[in-house]
Amino acid sequence: MKPVFRFPIRIYWEDTDAGGIVFYANYLKFFERARTEWLRALGIQQQSLKEDKGGMFVVSETHIKYFSPARLDDLLEVTACTVEAGRASLVLAQQAWLTLAGERKLLAEGTIRIGWVDSLTMKPGRIPAKILEALQ
């Protein structure tokens, strides 16, 4: 079983739509924040990747399924876990969970493919070996 990274995200007014629930596209933002903090927890700074390695990760594909809405002031737990690692891209499983009255409820889940590109040309490349090792 691969380790699962967990990151808390509070729902603010700006995250909700006219109906008072989280706007569906904001789950992509929440997933992005969790991935960024996952990298940071592994000692990988995205700005450093760009400056020191000349590359960066970009999202190339997403699939999300929604089950239940989050609302203003909810505290979510957003997870990230590597499910597939190749030389040029990774597939991550991500979920958004809500705990209310001691019960966990899955709100959304999906897979995100991130690929490595040259930061100047945006052409695909291979993920540096040390970084790939840390992410698996």
C-alpha positions as a Markdown table, in Angstrom:
| # | Residue | x | y | z |
|---|---|---|---|---|
| 1 | Met | 0.0 | 0.0 | 0.0 |
| 2 | Lys | 1.4 | 3.4 | -1.0 |
| 3 | Pro | 1.5 | 6.2 | 1.6 |
| 4 | Val | -1.4 | 8.6 | 1.4 |
| 5 | Phe | -0.7 | 12.3 | 2.0 |
| 6 | Arg | -3.5 | 14.2 | 3.9 |
| 7 | Phe | -4.0 | 17.9 | 3.8 |
| 8 | Pro | -6.8 | 20.0 | 5.6 |
| 9 | Ile | -8.7 | 22.6 | 3.6 |
| 10 | Arg | -11.3 | 24.9 | 5.1 |
| 11 | Ile | -14.2 | 26.0 | 2.9 |
| 12 | Tyr | -14.5 | 29.8 | 2.6 |
| 13 | Trp | -17.2 | 32.0 | 1.2 |
| 14 | Glu | -15.2 | 32.5 | -2.0 |
| 15 | Asp | -15.3 | 28.7 | -2.6 |
| 16 | Thr | -19.0 | 28.5 | -2.8 |
| 17 | Asp | -21.6 | 29.2 | -5.5 |
| 18 | Ala | -25.0 | 31.0 | -5.4 |
| 19 | Gly | -26.5 | 27.8 | -3.8 |
| 20 | Gly | -24.1 | 28.0 | -0.9 |
| 21 | Ile | -22.1 | 24.8 | -1.9 |
| 22 | Val | -18.6 | 24.4 | -3.1 |
| 23 | Phe | -18.4 | 25.2 | -6.9 |
| 24 | Tyr | -17.5 | 21.9 | -8.6 |
| 25 | Ala | -14.3 | 23.3 | -10.3 |
| 26 | Asn | -12.9 | 24.3 | -6.9 |
| 27 | Tyr | -12.2 | 20.7 | -6.1 |
| 28 | Leu | -9.5 | 20.9 | -8.8 |
| 29 | Lys | -8.0 | 23.8 | -6.8 |
| 30 | Phe | -8.2 | 21.8 | -3.6 |
| 31 | Phe | -6.5 | 18.8 | -5.3 |
| 32 | Glu | -3.8 | 21.1 | -6.6 |
| 33 | Arg | -3.1 | 22.5 | -3.1 |
| 34 | Ala | -2.8 | 19.0 | -1.6 |
| 35 | Arg | -0.4 | 17.9 | -4.4 |
| 36 | Thr | 1.7 | 21.0 | -3.8 |
| 37 | Glu | 1.9 | 20.4 | -0.1 |
| 38 | Trp | 2.6 | 16.7 | -0.7 |
| 39 | Leu | 5.6 | 17.7 | -2.8 |
| 40 | Arg | 6.7 | 20.2 | -0.1 |
| 41 | Ala | 6.4 | 17.5 | 2.6 |
| 42 | Leu | 8.7 | 15.3 | 0.5 |
| 43 | Gly | 11.2 | 18.2 | 0.3 |
| 44 | Ile | 10.4 | 19.1 | -3.3 |
| 45 | Gln | 9.8 | 22.8 | -3.9 |
| 46 | Gln | 8.2 | 23.5 | -7.2 |
| 47 | Gln | 10.0 | 26.8 | -7.7 |
| 48 | Ser | 13.3 | 25.1 | -7.1 |
| 49 | Leu | 12.4 | 22.4 | -9.7 |
| 50 | Lys | 12.0 | 25.1 | -12.2 |
| 51 | Glu | 15.2 | 27.0 | -11.2 |
| 52 | Asp | 17.5 | 24.1 | -10.4 |
| 53 | Lys | 16.2 | 21.3 | -12.7 |
| 54 | Gly | 14.9 | 23.4 | -15.5 |
| 55 | Gly | 11.6 | 21.5 | -15.4 |
| 56 | Met | 8.2 | 21.5 | -13.8 |
| 57 | Phe | 5.1 | 19.4 | -13.5 |
| 58 | Val | 1.9 | 20.2 | -15.4 |
| 59 | Val | -1.5 | 18.6 | -15.3 |
| 60 | Ser | -2.3 | 16.8 | -18.5 |
| 61 | Glu | -5.4 | 14.9 | -17.6 |
| 62 | Thr | -8.1 | 14.8 | -14.9 |
| 63 | His | -11.0 | 12.6 | -14.0 |
| 64 | Ile | -13.3 | 13.6 | -11.1 |
| 65 | Lys | -16.5 | 12.1 | -9.7 |
| 66 | Tyr | -18.6 | 14.0 | -7.3 |
| 67 | Phe | -20.7 | 12.4 | -4.6 |
| 68 | Ser | -21.8 | 15.1 | -2.2 |
| 69 | Pro | -21.3 | 18.8 | -1.7 |
| 70 | Ala | -19.2 | 20.6 | 0.8 |
| 71 | Arg | -20.5 | 23.8 | 2.3 |
| 72 | Leu | -19.2 | 27.0 | 3.9 |
| 73 | Asp | -17.0 | 26.5 | 6.9 |
| 74 | Asp | -16.6 | 22.7 | 6.4 |
| 75 | Leu | -13.1 | 21.4 | 7.0 |
| 76 | Leu | -12.1 | 18.9 | 4.4 |
| 77 | Glu | -9.3 | 16.4 | 4.3 |
| 78 | Val | -7.8 | 16.2 | 0.8 |
| 79 | Thr | -5.6 | 13.2 | 0.0 |
| 80 | Ala | -3.0 | 12.4 | -2.6 |
| 81 | Cys | -1.4 | 9.1 | -3.4 |
| 82 | Thr | 0.8 | 8.0 | -6.4 |
| 83 | Val | -0.9 | 5.1 | -8.3 |
| 84 | Glu | 1.2 | 5.0 | -11.4 |
| 85 | Ala | 4.8 | 6.3 | -12.0 |
| 86 | Gly | 6.4 | 6.5 | -15.4 |
| 87 | Arg | 9.5 | 8.2 | -16.6 |
| 88 | Ala | 7.7 | 11.2 | -17.8 |
| 89 | Ser | 4.4 | 11.3 | -15.9 |
| 90 | Leu | 2.7 | 10.3 | -12.7 |
| 91 | Val | -1.0 | 9.4 | -12.0 |
| 92 | Leu | -2.2 | 10.4 | -8.6 |
| 93 | Ala | -5.4 | 9.3 | -6.9 |
| 94 | Gln | -7.0 | 12.2 | -4.9 |
| 95 | Gln | -10.0 | 12.4 | -2.6 |
| 96 | Ala | -11.9 | 15.0 | -0.7 |
| 97 | Trp | -13.4 | 13.9 | 2.6 |
| 98 | Leu | -15.6 | 15.5 | 5.2 |
| 99 | Thr | -16.0 | 14.4 | 8.8 |
| 100 | Leu | -19.2 | 15.3 | 10.6 |
| 101 | Ala | -20.3 | 13.9 | 13.9 |
| 102 | Gly | -17.5 | 11.4 | 13.8 |
| 103 | Glu | -18.5 | 10.0 | 10.4 |
| 104 | Arg | -16.3 | 10.4 | 7.3 |
| 105 | Lys | -18.0 | 11.1 | 4.0 |
| 106 | Leu | -16.4 | 11.0 | 0.6 |
| 107 | Leu | -17.3 | 14.1 | -1.3 |
| 108 | Ala | -15.2 | 13.8 | -4.5 |
| 109 | Glu | -12.5 | 11.6 | -5.9 |
| 110 | Gly | -10.4 | 11.5 | -9.0 |
| 111 | Thr | -7.2 | 10.8 | -10.8 |
| 112 | Ile | -4.8 | 13.5 | -12.0 |
| 113 | Arg | -2.0 | 12.9 | -14.5 |
| 114 | Ile | 1.0 | 15.2 | -14.1 |
| 115 | Gly | 3.8 | 15.3 | -16.6 |
| 116 | Trp | 7.3 | 16.7 | -16.6 |
| 117 | Val | 8.1 | 19.4 | -19.1 |
| 118 | Asp | 11.0 | 21.7 | -19.8 |
| 119 | Ser | 10.2 | 25.0 | -18.1 |
| 120 | Leu | 11.3 | 27.1 | -21.1 |
| 121 | Thr | 10.1 | 25.1 | -24.1 |
| 122 | Met | 7.2 | 23.2 | -22.4 |
| 123 | Lys | 8.3 | 20.1 | -24.2 |
| 124 | Pro | 7.8 | 16.8 | -22.4 |
| 125 | Gly | 10.9 | 15.3 | -20.7 |
| 126 | Arg | 11.9 | 12.7 | -18.2 |
| 127 | Ile | 11.4 | 13.2 | -14.5 |
| 128 | Pro | 14.8 | 13.5 | -12.8 |
| 129 | Ala | 15.6 | 10.1 | -11.2 |
| 130 | Lys | 16.0 | 11.5 | -7.6 |
| 131 | Ile | 12.6 | 13.2 | -7.9 |
| 132 | Leu | 10.9 | 10.2 | -9.3 |
| 133 | Glu | 12.3 | 8.0 | -6.6 |
| 134 | Ala | 10.9 | 10.3 | -3.9 |
| 135 | Leu | 7.4 | 10.3 | -5.5 |
| 136 | Gln | 7.0 | 6.5 | -5.8 |
